[in-house]
Amino acid sequence: MRRRLTTLSLCLLVLATPGIAHAAIEPETKVALDTLWVLLTAFLVFFMNAGFALVESGLCRAKNAVNILAKNFIVFAASSLAFWAVGFALMFGDGSGFIGLTGWALHGADNSPAMADAYQGVFSSLNWTGVPLYAKFFFQLVFAGTAATIVSGAVAERIKFGSFIVFSFILVGLIYPIGGHWAWGGGWLSKLTVPFADFAGSTVVHSIGGWAALAGVIVLGPRIGKFAADGTAKAIPGHNMTSATLGALILWLGWFGFNPGSTMAVDPNAIALVALNTNMAAAAGALSSTVAAWLALGKPDLSMIINGTLAGLVAITAPCAFVGVGSSIIIGCAAGVLVVYAVLFFDRVKIDDPVGALSVHLVNGAFGTLCVGLFASDGGLFFGGGFAKTMTQLIGIGAVGALTFPLSLAAWTLLKTTMGIRVSKAEEIEGLDTGEHGMEAYGGFVMNPAEMRSEIV
């Protein structure tokens, strides 16, 4: 017990003392400290599931709240099994530059040292090769689960529950790990002359989830009543903005595990820089989206403010370890504006995304990844580094999109032709809570009259 307390005390000391030398810590103690940090931040990322559940259910209608909550609950269970059985091996196993081929169900050698090499290039003191395999797996699992959760919001209010579960297995077990291998598992993107850089997953997590969601939305089609006969989009307001706001704050908190945890070692300077950049980008995104919504819509729409904050977080996820604080504020500001006009764009082209997931995760995932090439203090275009890093980032964005979107489109189409992916018109009008789950989120309460009128088609 005393030894455990000593280890925890040392961890707190290292985090609180930026000048402490890692060389002064015994190797065994450093492994314990790094493991504790990796797991604590993974727990924060896991808690983001609660944030996604609250945001998505709050921004959708009350009659679909149970369905959305159930999807957000079950998706991590599906992700856990899929990533354990095949996903981790495909992502980090020994193999080729395109796919891993060893380590199924976590059996065999520890197939993650390639990732340590990539991160040693960022901060010389970082090396997570000593962290136990199970800790590495769990940290990567919560990221994989996040990618699958992104899909849930975009396909909300009309997808069959069973079909969503099956697609989650496909995404986390097959599609996500291949793209992840290219960037993080020693694949070809990490071996370019100027290596592709995505510190915590703007592309690997958020864009992959966004591309998969876009394919699903296209195959599903829009919700009943979303678009008028002339093609103009109708507003379908969320039923609980309190829930959505609380969820966004939980996500903001969880991102302090998502980004700083990706140091994957207790390095005070690295953690402090990443945490501050993460926060400043989120704050800038919240404010810039407020202004953009005010100008574009005439009112400071709360849903846009929420999505602007999340857009800032997504955009800073790739460059958070490579840029200065001033750059993080610029990135967040741009992301907040970008997300507002992306939402309006998708409405204009009749892509129905109930919660703005495509605008937040796909659009700003790509933007944030590009920002590494533009704003990196070492080699960024705006800091005298030339075009090489920017071109590499564009290659990575394009390659991952070219992989994820067609595979996702094929998976959704296969599911549509076999088990079906969309509920009936009658069930969609009545609400998926009753049709899919046989219960209501708010038993005894009558549906809002305005919501009832919106269902008359």
HELIX and SHEET records of a PDB file:
HELIX    1   1 ARG A    2  ALA A   16  1                                  15    
HELIX    2   2 HIS A   22  ALA A   24  5                                   3    
HELIX    3   3 PRO A   27  GLY A   58  1                                  32    
HELIX    4   4 ALA A   62  ASN A   64  5                                   3    
HELIX    5   5 ALA A   65  ALA A   82  1                                  18    
HELIX    6   6 PHE A   83  GLY A   87  3                                   5    
HELIX    7   7 PHE A   88  PHE A   92  1                                   5    
HELIX    8   8 TRP A  104  LEU A  106  5                                   3    
HELIX    9   9 PRO A  113  GLN A  120  1                                   8    
HELIX   10  10 LEU A  133  ALA A  154  1                                  22    
HELIX   11  11 PHE A  161  ILE A  170  1                                  10    
HELIX   12  12 LEU A  171  ILE A  175  3                                   5    
HELIX   13  13 TYR A  176  TRP A  184  1                                   9    
HELIX   14  14 TRP A  188  LYS A  191  5                                   4    
HELIX   15  15 SER A  202  SER A  207  3                                   6    
HELIX   16  16 ILE A  208  LEU A  220  1                                  13    
HELIX   17  17 MET A  241  PHE A  258  1                                  18    
HELIX   18  18 PRO A  260  THR A  263  5                                   4    
HELIX   19  19 PRO A  268  LEU A  297  1                                  30    
HELIX   20  20 LEU A  302  THR A  317  1                                  16    
HELIX   21  21 VAL A  325  ARG A  348  1                                  24    
HELIX   22  22 ALA A  357  ALA A  357  1                                   1    
HELIX   23  23 LEU A  358  VAL A  363  3                                   6    
HELIX   24  24 ASN A  364  PHE A  375  1                                  12    
HELIX   25  25 LEU A  381  PHE A  383  5                                   3    
HELIX   26  26 ALA A  388  THR A  418  1                                  31    
HELIX   27  27 LYS A  425  GLU A  430  1                                   6    
HELIX   28  28 LEU A  432  LEU A  432  1                                   1    
HELIX   29  29 ASP A  433  HIS A  437  3                                   5    
HELIX   30  30 PRO A  449  SER A  454  1                                   6    
END                                                                             
